[in-house]
Amino acid sequence: QVQLVESGGGLVQPGGSLRLSCAASGGKIESYTKHWYRQAPGMQRELVAGITPGGSTTYADSVKGRFTISADNDKNTLFLQMNDLQPEDTAVYYCNAVLGIRNILWGQGTLVTVSS
């Protein structure tokens, strides 16, 4: 069974950067469509960015130009480079991989806190 494990979260000052990683084990996720979601306290989980197996990307308007999603198939890992972080980016970030309606994977989440 494929499992996803996020890492890279932490506390950062406004304007700072973090790089989140989502490592897959137990199977390859190269053919999955992959996403990063986030959930702020008291808010619904929202889509941040997505990447298809072919490398096409999509971003929420709120992170365009600041966040970059990428995938390293050799390392079986998904990344989210986050630059110019703002307090409103504070949330638990989750990686997600989808291959058909019956094969949806979630990581456990990693907390990102943006505060001075």
Secondary structure as GFF3:
##gff-version 3
##sequence-region A 1 116
A	DSSP	beta_strand	3	7	.	.	.	ID=ss1
A	DSSP	beta_strand	10	12	.	.	.	ID=ss2
A	DSSP	beta_strand	18	25	.	.	.	ID=ss3
A	DSSP	beta_strand	33	39	.	.	.	ID=ss4
A	DSSP	beta_strand	46	51	.	.	.	ID=ss5
A	DSSP	beta_strand	57	59	.	.	.	ID=ss6
A	DSSP	beta_strand	67	72	.	.	.	ID=ss7
A	DSSP	beta_strand	77	82	.	.	.	ID=ss8
A	DSSP	three_ten_helix	87	89	.	.	.	ID=ss9
A	DSSP	beta_strand	91	98	.	.	.	ID=ss10
A	DSSP	beta_strand	104	106	.	.	.	ID=ss11
A	DSSP	beta_strand	110	114	.	.	.	ID=ss12
###
